[in-house]
Amino acid sequence: MRVAVVVVSYNSAAVLPGLLNSLDDGLRGLAWHLTVADNASADDSVAVARRMVPGCRIVQTGRNAGYAAAFNAAVQVAEPYDAVLLLNPDVRLSPGSVAAMTARLGGDGPRRIGIAVPRILDEQGGVALSLRREPTIARAFGEAVLGQRAGRFARLGETVVDREAYFRAGTVDWATGAVMLISRECLESCGLWEERFFLYSEETEFALRARDRGFGTALVPGAEVVHIGGESRVSPALWSLLTVNRVRLFGMRHSRPATALFWSVVLLREASRAALGHPRSRRAVAALVRPKRLPFPPAS
């Protein structure tokens, strides 16, 4: 199995060494090559990669192009591969984790797996809630009323909150994109990632598009990684982008009336939290009303 490892960096010099140190053990038993797509970092991200992984390939996007655009640029110049492993710079692989994920790819018919994801732990060793269900109006409303607790009910919550689900193999609609292994067959069938998303929802769109074409997303509980970042550190500006991109994605897959209702429900959620004094939600409300004023516009 040949794995093209793709890391998207943007001022990542402080966290990149931890990831690079984990690659040899994480990819044990596999042939792999690293490509770093750098979004015009102002720090030593590129120098760190070159020093720690001699022979790695560097792709300079020349601007802060966003996650999807950088991933696409790296994939198009990567060495021949059977699967692509996309990694955030603040991820740390556990030994043998990627081999366990590669073993899950493939299959026939409705059980064909095109995307494999690991169980993600936070810095304290707790299970990160990284599995998701497809966005729907009912789920957006459930989360507006109940918050993350809505995830206890499949029809009312997007986030899978049952921790036991993270310890058994299964398929999901999508999973957070900090760590994703994608088969070559899936990428060739579905095409590259949607660059209209600067950040957030690009992995959702791709996983749902893959599912539309017969490729499932599978959790591999035998593969474990640590993600030292995560949603808890999302700034108000980034939370605004995340919120608006949820609506944009829904609009790509549904009618205008349905999208208007989805927007209204998402606005209800953020407005109710803004009224309680949450700064992230205050910014999100402003962004939902005037999305063109976002500080991070979608890539052209």
Secondary structure as GFF3:
##gff-version 3
##sequence-region A 1 300
A	DSSP	beta_strand	2	9	.	.	.	ID=ss1
A	DSSP	alpha_helix	16	26	.	.	.	ID=ss2
A	DSSP	beta_strand	31	38	.	.	.	ID=ss3
A	DSSP	alpha_helix	45	52	.	.	.	ID=ss4
A	DSSP	beta_strand	57	60	.	.	.	ID=ss5
A	DSSP	alpha_helix	67	75	.	.	.	ID=ss6
A	DSSP	beta_strand	83	87	.	.	.	ID=ss7
A	DSSP	beta_strand	91	93	.	.	.	ID=ss8
A	DSSP	alpha_helix	97	102	.	.	.	ID=ss9
A	DSSP	three_ten_helix	109	111	.	.	.	ID=ss10
A	DSSP	beta_strand	113	121	.	.	.	ID=ss11
A	DSSP	beta_strand	131	132	.	.	.	ID=ss12
A	DSSP	alpha_helix	137	146	.	.	.	ID=ss13
A	DSSP	three_ten_helix	147	152	.	.	.	ID=ss14
A	DSSP	three_ten_helix	163	167	.	.	.	ID=ss15
A	DSSP	beta_strand	170	172	.	.	.	ID=ss16
A	DSSP	beta_strand	174	175	.	.	.	ID=ss17
A	DSSP	beta_strand	179	183	.	.	.	ID=ss18
A	DSSP	alpha_helix	184	190	.	.	.	ID=ss19
A	DSSP	alpha_helix	202	212	.	.	.	ID=ss20
A	DSSP	beta_strand	216	227	.	.	.	ID=ss21
A	DSSP	three_ten_helix	231	233	.	.	.	ID=ss22
A	DSSP	alpha_helix	236	253	.	.	.	ID=ss23
A	DSSP	alpha_helix	256	274	.	.	.	ID=ss24
A	DSSP	alpha_helix	279	289	.	.	.	ID=ss25
A	DSSP	three_ten_helix	291	293	.	.	.	ID=ss26
###
